[in-house]
Amino acid sequence: MAQQLLKGKRGIIFGALDESSIAWKVAEKCFEQGATFTLTNAPIAMRMGAINQLAEKCNAEIIPADATSIEDLEKLISRSVEVLGGKIDFILHSIGMSPNVRKNRAYTDLSYEFLMKTLDVSAVSFHKVLQTAYKQDAISEWGSVLGLTYIAAQRTFPSYSDMAEAKATLESIGRSFGYHYGKHRKVRVNTISQSPTWTTAGSGVKGFDAFFNYADKLSPLGNASADACADYCVFMFSDLSRMITMQNLYHDGGFSSVGVSQEIMDMLMGDNEA
Ligand SMILES: NC(=O)c1ccc[n+]([C@@H]2O[C@H](COP(=O)([O-])OP(=O)(O)OC[C@H]3O[C@@H](n4cnc5c(N)ncnc54)[C@H](O)[C@@H]3O)[C@@H](O)[C@H]2O)c1
């Protein structure tokens, strides 16, 4: 093993549903880099049972928690401190779900009840995790908390629907809590804006393959994979990134800075000539 960047660090990883989940890759890499952590997901997601394999591989305890329930989060955080033997150094929030997207509701015909659920699960839960940890004083100085987001917070992608609102809120919570937790305990809070990635949540977005291919052709480095995202998370949890906080960090192969690429131009010129 080349390095042990997270040796001695304790963490909580939300959102590993199956092998394709970004959180799954993050857990594997954190384990490789010497971290100990607990794994958590919504009780309903546990039914699939895949998380047990990951827990075994990473020698991690699984603690079910609905990330919208303060009671669940209180138990999760206090139990994690107990089983890991001290304060938490890193937390990954890798959670997203929109009932409007799931049920194919058009953006111009949103169910507001669903919208509230989207916001609670995908964004407010980030605040709930941070606030619960803050109140329990459960994160060590220079600890690092990450949320995963998407560029639909800044630009419109029609089929991303109300998840765009959730991501804009999530990023704002990262900045705002980053200020308060930074002042209070030097805890860092950031969001990583990841390329389209083939996972259960990702592929639930209508037309995801077109979405994925377009981004791949626009980005000079191509789309960032879940594995590459996990490497970035390890760096962000490590002491190498200790002065980075309150940022929305693009991890997208350059997508966010490109207007148009030659590949897209060629495709469109080919269409005109045909
Ligand atoms: N896949 C992509 O294209 C992509 C791109 C950018 C950002 N992201 C973000 O990455 C994160 C992880 O998603 P993923 O792509 O790995 O998909 P995923 O489906 O593997 O992960 C989403 C997770 O959210 C969990 N979850 C849903 N409701 C919950 C609740 N109430 N409490 C606790 N957990 C709950 C699910 O059980 C699941 O494990 C999400 O925030 C997603 O929006 C994904």
PDBQT file of the ligand as one rigid body, heavy atoms in Angstrom, charges set to zero:
ROOT
HETATM    1  N1  LIG A 301     -24.797   9.545  -9.939  1.00  0.00    +0.000 N 
HETATM    2  C1  LIG A 301     -24.641  10.758 -10.409  1.00  0.00    +0.000 C 
HETATM    3  O1  LIG A 301     -24.697  11.015 -11.627  1.00  0.00    +0.000 OA
HETATM    4  C2  LIG A 301     -24.343  11.873  -9.440  1.00  0.00    +0.000 A 
HETATM    5  C3  LIG A 301     -23.740  13.056  -9.915  1.00  0.00    +0.000 A 
HETATM    6  C4  LIG A 301     -23.510  14.096  -9.016  1.00  0.00    +0.000 A 
HETATM    7  C5  LIG A 301     -23.870  13.950  -7.680  1.00  0.00    +0.000 A 
HETATM    8  N2  LIG A 301     -24.457  12.775  -7.250  1.00  0.00    +0.000 N 
HETATM    9  C6  LIG A 301     -24.859  12.661  -5.844  1.00  0.00    +0.000 C 
HETATM   10  O2  LIG A 301     -24.112  11.642  -5.225  1.00  0.00    +0.000 OA
HETATM   11  C7  LIG A 301     -24.839  11.213  -4.072  1.00  0.00    +0.000 C 
HETATM   12  C8  LIG A 301     -24.862   9.690  -4.040  1.00  0.00    +0.000 C 
HETATM   13  O3  LIG A 301     -25.635   9.173  -5.081  1.00  0.00    +0.000 OA
HETATM   14  P1  LIG A 301     -25.199   7.926  -5.980  1.00  0.00    +0.000 P 
HETATM   15  O4  LIG A 301     -25.138   8.436  -7.365  1.00  0.00    +0.000 OA
HETATM   16  O5  LIG A 301     -24.043   7.238  -5.387  1.00  0.00    +0.000 OA
HETATM   17  O6  LIG A 301     -26.520   7.024  -5.919  1.00  0.00    +0.000 OA
HETATM   18  P2  LIG A 301     -27.053   5.929  -4.855  1.00  0.00    +0.000 P 
HETATM   19  O7  LIG A 301     -28.470   5.675  -5.274  1.00  0.00    +0.000 OA
HETATM   20  O8  LIG A 301     -26.131   4.782  -4.819  1.00  0.00    +0.000 OA
HETATM   21  O9  LIG A 301     -27.010   6.702  -3.456  1.00  0.00    +0.000 OA
HETATM   22  C9  LIG A 301     -28.063   7.484  -2.955  1.00  0.00    +0.000 C 
HETATM   23  C10 LIG A 301     -28.246   7.059  -1.514  1.00  0.00    +0.000 C 
HETATM   24  O10 LIG A 301     -29.166   7.896  -0.807  1.00  0.00    +0.000 OA
HETATM   25  C11 LIG A 301     -29.744   7.049   0.192  1.00  0.00    +0.000 C 
HETATM   26  N3  LIG A 301     -30.933   7.632   0.795  1.00  0.00    +0.000 N 
HETATM   27  C12 LIG A 301     -32.101   7.971   0.177  1.00  0.00    +0.000 A 
HETATM   28  N4  LIG A 301     -32.973   8.431   1.092  1.00  0.00    +0.000 NA
HETATM   29  C13 LIG A 301     -32.349   8.395   2.302  1.00  0.00    +0.000 A 
HETATM   30  C14 LIG A 301     -32.729   8.731   3.625  1.00  0.00    +0.000 A 
HETATM   31  N5  LIG A 301     -33.950   9.211   3.905  1.00  0.00    +0.000 N 
HETATM   32  N6  LIG A 301     -31.829   8.565   4.625  1.00  0.00    +0.000 NA
HETATM   33  C15 LIG A 301     -30.595   8.058   4.388  1.00  0.00    +0.000 A 
HETATM   34  N7  LIG A 301     -30.171   7.729   3.139  1.00  0.00    +0.000 NA
HETATM   35  C16 LIG A 301     -31.041   7.877   2.119  1.00  0.00    +0.000 A 
HETATM   36  C17 LIG A 301     -30.069   5.795  -0.635  1.00  0.00    +0.000 C 
HETATM   37  O11 LIG A 301     -30.433   4.681   0.151  1.00  0.00    +0.000 OA
HETATM   38  C18 LIG A 301     -28.774   5.621  -1.392  1.00  0.00    +0.000 C 
HETATM   39  O12 LIG A 301     -27.844   4.841  -0.653  1.00  0.00    +0.000 OA
HETATM   40  C19 LIG A 301     -26.216  11.873  -4.152  1.00  0.00    +0.000 C 
HETATM   41  O13 LIG A 301     -26.221  13.049  -3.359  1.00  0.00    +0.000 OA
HETATM   42  C20 LIG A 301     -26.301  12.236  -5.618  1.00  0.00    +0.000 C 
HETATM   43  O14 LIG A 301     -27.227  13.275  -5.882  1.00  0.00    +0.000 OA
HETATM   44  C21 LIG A 301     -24.685  11.734  -8.105  1.00  0.00    +0.000 A 
ENDROOT
TORSDOF 0
